[in-house]
Amino acid sequence: MTQEDSILDIVNKEIERLHFDASPQSLFEPISYILSLGGKRIRPVLTLLSCELLGGKYKDAIPMALAIEVFHNFTLLHDDLMDKSAIRRGKATVHKKWNDNTAVLSGDAMLIESYHLISKNKKKHLKELLHLFSKTATEICCGQQLDMEFESREDVTEEEYIEMIRLKTAVLLGCSLKSGAIIANASEKDANLLSDFGINLGLAFQLKDDLLDVYGDSKKFGKNIGGDIASNKKTFLLINALKAESTREELQSWIRKETFVRKEKIKAVTAIYNQLGLKELSESRIEEYYEKAISCLEQVNVSEKKKKELYEIASGLSYRKS
């Protein structure tokens, strides 16, 4: 068993110990449901690994790791509702299994629980952790707002998109790693390098997510393929496709259709992406951010041997098939 597997096992057991059995159960049952669906648990794993990497004890970072995972799942409840997604990790989303209002309120309760978990950290770290977490949470809201605003625009630039996914996705990976470093009493330089490692890894991760939504296997991916195309979601692929004059008119006609056969639209837009070589362009960008992440990790002042798990995680997330 690798260190990552061992840490993941610890995280899963700690999540199982979280009990949401207060009244009314209609508020708390969806929380237990979404947490039971599993997932990669990459954020809490990174928190514990970074703490150990920099000389701390992983047990000291468990409350923060759990706070980050509960918060992450809170964002999923709200994201799925706003995106009208029906499937999450191969199961019905909360707003589909219950209703929209439940997804909102249960998500709110999870956000509150995140702060309750943070309060369990040692007093000497509490102020810095609360500041980092609150800043990150606000940034994620900014990213989600930008994502929604992009829905009504056809002139979103690649730079704007990268900033949006930095806020919406990447900063939480950075927060996860930096939190572990803070708890380990690491130097500010190493804490910031791990944060930058996480942010660049998060950018590669989200670009890969965009790619898998078009070119992945739905059984492995855990949600229906082509959802971004069907909903005209501004992704790296669509934004770059809209730049091409040769296919713009056809692409815009699909974007503006209010009624369409889902499979036909996905097939047609994917063909445009193939024609423009956007899969290869996306893979190139993923490689760029992966290399930036690795560069940051290389500069962290611990032996290369100790960084092995983080190198493997970075590769796994950037080049995953699901």
DAJOCOR-V441384 format. One record per residue. N is the residue number from 0. RES is the residue in one small letter. SS is DSSP state (~ for helix, > for strand, _ for the rest). D_LAST is the distance of its C-alpha to the last C-alpha in Angstrom with 1 decimal. Layout:
BEGIN
N;RES;SS;D_LAST  N;RES;SS;D_LAST
END
This chain:
BEGIN
0;m;_;21.5  1;t;_;20.4  2;q;~;21.6  3;e;~;18.1  4;d;~;17.8  5;s;~;21.4  6;i;~;20.9  7;l;~;17.9  8;d;~;20.3  9;i;~;23.0  10;v;~;21.0  11;n;~;20.0  12;k;~;23.7  13;e;~;25.0  14;i;~;22.9  15;e;~;24.4  16;r;~;27.8  17;l;_;27.5  18;h;_;29.6  19;f;_;29.8  20;d;_;32.7  21;a;_;35.2  22;s;_;36.9  23;p;_;36.0  24;q;~;33.1  25;s;~;32.0  26;l;~;31.0  27;f;~;29.4  28;e;~;27.7  29;p;~;24.8  30;i;~;24.2  31;s;~;24.0  32;y;~;21.8  33;i;~;19.1  34;l;~;19.3  35;s;~;19.1  36;l;_;15.7  37;g;_;14.3  38;g;_;11.1  39;k;_;10.5  40;r;_;14.2  41;i;~;13.8  42;r;~;16.8  43;p;~;19.3  44;v;~;18.3  45;l;~;19.0  46;t;~;22.3  47;l;~;23.5  48;l;~;22.5  49;s;~;24.3  50;c;~;27.3  51;e;~;27.7  52;l;~;27.1  53;l;_;30.1  54;g;_;32.4  55;g;_;31.9  56;k;_;31.3  57;y;~;27.9  58;k;~;29.9  59;d;~;31.4  60;a;~;28.1  61;i;~;26.8  62;p;~;28.4  63;m;~;26.8  64;a;~;23.3  65;l;~;23.7  66;a;~;25.1  67;i;~;22.1  68;e;~;19.6  69;v;~;22.0  70;f;~;22.4  71;h;~;18.7  72;n;~;18.5  73;f;~;21.7  74;t;~;20.3  75;l;~;17.5  76;l;~;20.5  77;h;~;22.3  78;d;~;19.5  79;d;~;18.5  80;l;~;22.3  81;m;~;22.9  82;d;~;20.1  83;k;_;21.1  84;s;_;17.6  85;a;_;18.0  86;i;>;14.8  87;r;>;13.0  88;r;_;10.7  89;g;_;12.0  90;k;>;15.5  91;a;>;18.2  92;t;_;18.5  93;v;~;21.7  94;h;~;23.7  95;k;~;23.1  96;k;~;23.9  97;w;_;26.8  98;n;_;27.9  99;d;~;27.6  100;n;~;30.3  101;t;~;28.8  102;a;~;25.5  103;v;~;27.7  104;l;~;30.0  105;s;~;27.5  106;g;~;25.5  107;d;~;28.8  108;a;~;29.6  109;m;~;26.4  110;l;~;27.3  111;i;~;30.7  112;e;~;29.4  113;s;~;27.5  114;y;~;30.9  115;h;~;32.5  116;l;~;30.1  117;i;~;30.8  118;s;_;34.5  119;k;_;34.2  120;n;_;33.7  121;k;_;36.8  122;k;~;39.3  123;k;~;39.4  124;h;~;35.8  125;l;~;35.7  126;k;~;37.0  127;e;~;34.6  128;l;~;31.5  129;l;~;32.6  130;h;~;33.2  131;l;~;29.9  132;f;~;28.0  133;s;~;30.2  134;k;~;29.8  135;t;~;26.0  136;a;~;26.1  137;t;~;28.4  138;e;~;26.3  139;i;~;23.3  140;c;~;25.7  141;c;~;26.9  142;g;~;23.4  143;q;~;22.9  144;q;~;26.4  145;l;~;25.8  146;d;~;22.6  147;m;~;24.9  148;e;~;27.7  149;f;~;25.7  150;e;_;25.3  151;s;_;29.0  152;r;_;29.1  153;e;_;28.5  154;d;_;29.7  155;v;_;26.9  156;t;_;26.8  157;e;~;24.0  158;e;~;25.7  159;e;~;25.8  160;y;~;22.2  161;i;~;21.3  162;e;~;23.8  163;m;~;22.3  164;i;~;18.8  165;r;~;20.6  166;l;~;22.4  167;k;~;19.9  168;t;~;16.9  169;a;~;18.1  170;v;~;21.4  171;l;~;20.0  172;l;~;18.3  173;g;~;21.6  174;c;~;23.5  175;s;~;21.7  176;l;~;22.7  177;k;~;26.1  178;s;~;26.9  179;g;~;26.5  180;a;~;28.7  181;i;~;31.3  182;i;~;31.6  183;a;_;32.1  184;n;_;34.9  185;a;_;33.4  186;s;_;35.1  187;e;~;34.3  188;k;~;33.3  189;d;~;30.7  190;a;~;29.4  191;n;~;29.1  192;l;~;27.4  193;l;~;24.7  194;s;~;24.4  195;d;~;24.1  196;f;~;21.5  197;g;~;19.4  198;i;~;20.1  199;n;~;19.2  200;l;~;16.0  201;g;~;15.3  202;l;~;16.2  203;a;~;13.8  204;f;~;11.0  205;q;~;12.1  206;l;~;12.7  207;k;~;9.2  208;d;~;8.3  209;d;~;11.2  210;l;~;10.3  211;l;~;7.0  212;d;~;9.4  213;v;~;11.7  214;y;~;10.2  215;g;_;6.8  216;d;_;7.2  217;s;~;8.4  218;k;~;8.6  219;k;~;5.1  220;f;~;4.4  221;g;_;7.7  222;k;_;9.9  223;n;_;11.9  224;i;_;11.1  225;g;_;14.0  226;g;~;15.0  227;d;~;15.8  228;i;~;17.9  229;a;~;19.7  230;s;_;20.6  231;n;_;21.6  232;k;_;19.5  233;k;_;20.5  234;t;_;17.6  235;f;~;18.0  236;l;~;17.9  237;l;~;20.4  238;i;~;22.7  239;n;~;23.1  240;a;~;23.6  241;l;_;26.4  242;k;_;28.2  243;a;_;28.8  244;e;~;32.2  245;s;~;31.7  246;t;~;29.1  247;r;~;29.7  248;e;~;32.0  249;e;~;29.8  250;l;~;26.8  251;q;~;29.1  252;s;~;30.4  253;w;~;27.0  254;i;~;26.4  255;r;~;29.9  256;k;_;29.8  257;e;_;30.1  258;t;_;29.7  259;f;_;27.5  260;v;_;25.6  261;r;~;22.0  262;k;~;20.8  263;e;~;23.5  264;k;~;22.6  265;i;~;19.0  266;k;~;20.2  267;a;~;23.0  268;v;~;21.2  269;t;~;18.4  270;a;~;21.4  271;i;~;22.9  272;y;~;19.9  273;n;~;20.2  274;q;~;23.9  275;l;_;23.7  276;g;_;21.3  277;l;~;19.1  278;k;~;15.8  279;e;~;17.7  280;l;~;19.2  281;s;~;16.0  282;e;~;14.8  283;s;~;18.3  284;r;~;18.2  285;i;~;15.0  286;e;~;17.0  287;e;~;20.0  288;y;~;18.7  289;y;~;17.1  290;e;~;20.6  291;k;~;22.3  292;a;~;20.4  293;i;~;21.4  294;s;~;24.9  295;c;~;25.3  296;l;~;24.2  297;e;~;26.6  298;q;~;29.4  299;v;_;29.0  300;n;_;32.2  301;v;_;31.1  302;s;_;30.8  303;e;_;27.9  304;k;~;27.5  305;k;~;26.8  306;k;~;24.0  307;k;~;22.1  308;e;~;19.5  309;l;~;18.8  310;y;~;18.6  311;e;~;15.9  312;i;~;13.9  313;a;~;14.4  314;s;~;13.2  315;g;~;10.1  316;l;~;9.1  317;s;~;10.5  318;y;_;9.2  319;r;_;5.6  320;k;_;3.8  321;s;_;0.0
END
